[in-house]
Amino acid sequence: MTMQTPSRVAPVRITAANVQPGAGIVVERIRKSYGHTVILHDISFALRDGEFLTLLGSSGSGKSTTLGVIAGFIAPTSGNVLISGRSMAGVPPRRRNLGVVFQNYALFPHLTVLQNVEFGLRMRNVPTAERRKRAMAMLERLSLGGLHDRRPAQLSGGQQQRVALARALSIDPVALLLDEPLGALDRQLRQSVQLELKALQRDTGVSVLYVTHDQEEAMVLSDRIAVMRHGRFMQIDAPAQLYRIPRSRFVAEFLGEANIVEVRVTHAAADGVRIEYPDGSPGIVDRSPSLTPGAGSRALLCLRPERVRLGLSAAGLENCATATVSDSIHLGPLVRYTLECFGQTLIGMVPDGDPNSNFPVGTGISVGWPRDSAHLLDADAGQN
């Protein structure tokens, strides 16, 4: 049978024409290159008013360069940035009314906490009494009022991070640009500060553009996440949408674990897509928004480990197979099973204490998943 090629998934392309109203920052086809090396490939997106948008990607994906272009620290090769509807072409960083916080916080060690927070206001020629009032109010808001006369070296990492935020917020910015601001904190403190940061953003209503390589951090904080790779946006969506319905194999595997199984499409209709698994067994999944497969085409089935049903709970499901348990790991609230199925390895996770969480290694069991628990990706798009 001749294999048909399904429609390809292209990197996300957003133009100014379809940006929603209420966007405080609009990025229009920004390209950045150094000689023949392209860092950003004509990216476009909008940061909506009051939104927490995260640029997520591994090192070298272009996320910090994107932030630098918006802040005015990096000149784009082409394209434009609009802030509050105004072009930023030729506008220096200090006149863009953006609060910027870096990973090292960039606090002035010779100034007190209060003087650090006042700095942006002083650069804007705010009168002494007014800037002192605004700076102290921001310190109180971030529970730093009693530390106003200390130097940065006398503060903990979490306190320094809040001082940097207070300084950025004191100027009443259009948006906060945060570049890996929690990267220097230990895991426990980072998790605590994440919740404080999200609460602060909701309380103030300030728009936030956040840069991180930490998937969990992005999921916790964001209203939307833009997954970046090689200077392109692979997908921009709400965290739950990204996780449940990734548009490409790259996004699926970048955000958590994903079982990827190559299948053959036998029939595609409005009520679902019928497929054939590698062992010849039939199955069915709901139609996928990421591609439109034709009968006879190859596709990749994407299935999250927690959606795999084991043992008796797999009986009667639209997609069912037999598997052998090759390993199990107790993860506290979950048990992670490594399964040999379809001639490849699948991962299944079940809650600890569940009747289906006690399968010894070597046991043959049934595995299955409902039709709405998996969806199809383009088999010919590789890691795009």
N, C-alpha and C positions, 0 to 999 in steps of 0.2 A: 504493500500500500504506500502511496506517495505521501510523504509528510508535508503538511502545510505549515507555513510560518505564521504564528500569531503576531498581532500588532506589538511593536516594541514599546517599552517604557522609557521615555526620555526624561532627562533631568528636568526639574521643575522650572518653568519660565513664567514669571509674572511681569506684566507690563504696567506702565502708569495708567493705561486705559481701563484696567480692571481692578485697580486698587480701591478698596472700600473707603467711603467717606470717614472722616475722623482719624486719619493717619497723621500723626505728628511728624514722623520721619518717612520719607519715600526715597528709595534707592532705585535709580533708573539706569539699567544696563551698564553697571560699573565693570570696567575691565582694568586689571592692573598687571603689567608685565615688566620684567627686567630683562632687556635684550630680547632673546628668543624664548625666554622662560615666562610662561603665562601663569600668574598666581590666582587671578580671578577671571572667570570666563563670562563676562557680560551678565552679571547677576542683577536681578531686580526683586524687590520685596518692599513691604511697608510695615512699619511698627505703629500699631494702632494706639490711640489715646488710652492710657490706663492699662495697657497690655504688658505682660511679662513674656517676652519672646527670647528664646535661647538659641544661639548658634552652637550646634553640637557637632563635633568631629574630632578625628585624631590629629596628632601633630602634623602640620603641613597642609591641612585641608583648606586653609584660607580664612578661618574664622576671625583670628586676631587682625589680619590685614583688613577685613571688612570693617571691623570696629574702628581701626585706625583711619580708614578713609572717611567714615562718617564723622569722626571726631575732628578731622582736619589735620591729623599728624602725618598722613600719607596722601600724596597727591595721586588721584587716579590717572591712568593712561587715557581713558575715555569714560564717558558717562557723567552722571550728575547726581547730587544729593540735594533733596529738598527738606528743609526743616520749617515747620509751620507754614508751608506753601511757598517758601522763599528759596531760591537757588543759593547753594553754598559755594559756587564756583568762585575761587579767590578769597573767600572769607576765612580769616585765621581762626584757630581753635578757640581763642579767648572770647570771640564774638559770636559763637554758635549757641551759647546758653545751654551747654550740656554738662552734666556732672559725670566725671570719669573717675573710676576706682580701679587701680591696678592690683596685681597679685601681691606686690610688696607694699602696697598702700601709699607709698611716696609721701609719708608724713615728714615734716621738717623737724629734725631732731632737736634743734636749738630753740624751738618755739613751744609754748605750753599747748595743752589740748585746746583751750579756748582760742589762742592765737592761730592755731592750725585751722580751726573751723571758721574763723573770721577771714582767713586769707582771701578767699574768692570774693567776698563782699568788699574787702579793702581794694582789690584790683578793679572793682566796679565803682569805686569812689563813693561807697555808701558811708554816710556820716558815722562817726565813732559811736555815738550813743545808740543809733539804730542797729548798726552791725553787732554791737555787744548784746543788745536785746535779742536779736534774731538768732545769734549763735548760741546763747544760753538756752533759749527756748528749744532749739534743736537738740542740744546736749541733754536737756531734761527729757525730751521725747524719747531719746535712745538710752535712758537710764545712765547717763554719764555726768550728770550735774555736779556730783561731788568730786569729780576728777578734773575739773576745769583747769586747775593750776599745776597739774602734773606734766612731765615731759613724756614723749612717746616711749622712751626706754623704761619707764616705770609702769607700763601697762602690759597686760597680758595680750596674747595674739588676738583673742576675740574682742577685747576692748579697743585695740588699735584698729581693727576692722570696722568697728562701729564709729570711731572717730573719723575715719576716711569717708564713711557713708554720711555722717553728719556734715562734713565739709562739702561734700558733693550736693547734698540736699539743701543746704543753707541758702544757695543762690536761686532757689526756686526754678530748677532747670526744666526744660522741655522734656528731657528724658535722662535717665541714668544709663551710662555705658559701663558695664562691669566686666573686666577681663580677668577671669580665673581668680576672683577675689577671695575664695576660700581655700585655695590650693595649698597655702602654707599652714593650715590648721590640721590638727590631728583628727582622726575619724569621728570620735565622739563629739568633740567640740564643733566640728564641721556640721554634723547632723543637727546640733542644737541651733547653730547660727543660721542654718538653712531655714528653719521654721521662723526664726526672728525676722529674717530678711523678707520672707513671703508675707508675714503679718504686717511688716512696715510698709511694704509696697501696696498692700490692700488698704491700709489705713490712710496713706498719703494720696493714693490714686496716681502716683507718678508712673510713667511708662518706663520699662526697663528692657534694655538689650543686653543680654547676658552671654558670655562666652565661657564654654567649658568643654572638657573632653570626658567628663564623668556622666555616664548615662543615667545613673540613679539620681544624681543631683538635678539633672535636667528634668527628669520625670516628676520629681517632688515640687520643683519651683514653677514650672512653666505653664502658661496658658496655651502657647504653641511652641513647637520645636522645629527648627530648620536643620535637617541633617545635611552636613556638608562633606564633600569628597572631591579632592583635586580641584578646588576652586569653583565647584558647582553645587547647587542645591539639589539633592536627590529627592527630598520630600519635605513639605512644610505642612504640619497638621497638629491637632491637639494630641497630647501624650497618649491617651487611650487609643485614638485612631491610628497613630503610628505603630503602636504595639500590636493592635488587633488586625489591622489591614495594611501592612507595609506594601509599598508599590513595587519593590524590587528585592532581590535576594540580599543585596548589600544592606539595605535598611533592616530587613528581617533578622539578619545575623548580627548586625551592629547593636541592636536593642535587645539584649537578653538572648536566651537560647532559642533556637528554632530547629525543628526537624524538617529537612528538605528531602522530598521523595520525588523522583522523576516518574511521571505517569503519562499515559496516552489518552487523549480525549476521544471518546467513542460517539458522543452525541451532545450537542449544546442546544439548549432550549431556554425559553424564558423562565421556566420553573426550576432550572438547575443544569449542571454540567455533569454528564455521566463519564466516568473515567475507568481506566484499567490500570491496576497496580502492577509492579514488576513481576509478581508471581502469577499474573493472569486473573486475579480476583477482581470483581467489579466493585465500583463505589460511586458515590454521587456527592457533589458539593454545591453550595450555592454559587450563583454567578459572581465573578470577581470584578471589581471596578478597575483592576489594574491591566486587564487585557481581555480581548474577545477571541477565544480559541475556536478553531474550526475542527470538525470531525477529522480524526487522523493526525492531528497535530500533537507535538510533545508539549508538556507543561511541567512546572514544578509545583508540587503541593507543599504548602507551608503550614506547619502544625506546631503550635506551642506545646511544650512538655506537660503543662498542667491541664491541657485539654485532652490528653490521652487517658482513656478509661482502661482499667486493668481487671482481669478476672471476670467475675459474674457481672460487674457493672458494664462490661462491653457487649453483653448479649443483646441481640436484636437491633444493634445500631446499623446505620446505613453503610458504614465503612468498618469492616471487621477483618482481622487476620490472626494468625497464630504467631507467637514469638517465644523466645527462650531468654530467661533472665541471666545475664552474664555478670552483673554487678549490682550492688545496692549500697547506698550511702545515706546514713541518717544525718539530716541537716537541722535537727531540732524540730521545728513545726512541720517539716516535710521529709518524705523519704524519696530519694532520687534513684530511679531504676534505669540501668542500662540494658537495653533489649536488642536482641538480634532478630530482625524481621525484614522480609523482602530482600534478604541477602545484604543488608546494611544495618548500621547501628541507629536505633531510635532511643530517645530519652523520654521517660515518663515520670511525672511527679505526683504524689498523692499525699494527703495530710497524714501526719503521724497519728496512729490510733485508728485510722480507717480500716475496715475489714479487709481492704485490698492493699494493705501496706505490709504484708508479712509473707513475701514470696522468696524462698531460699534460692540462692544461685543454682542454676541448672534446671530450674522448674520451667516447664512448658505452660504458657498461659495464653488466654485470649486477650487481644488488645483491639480497641476500636475508638471511634470518634464520631460525633454527630456531624451532619452535613454542614452545619453552620459554624463548626469549630475549626475548619481549615479553609484556605482559599488558594487560588492558583496564581502563579507567577510565570513570566515568560522564561521558557527553558533556554532560549537562544541569546538572552541578553547578558549572560555571564554574571559578573559582579556589578553590573551597572544598575 
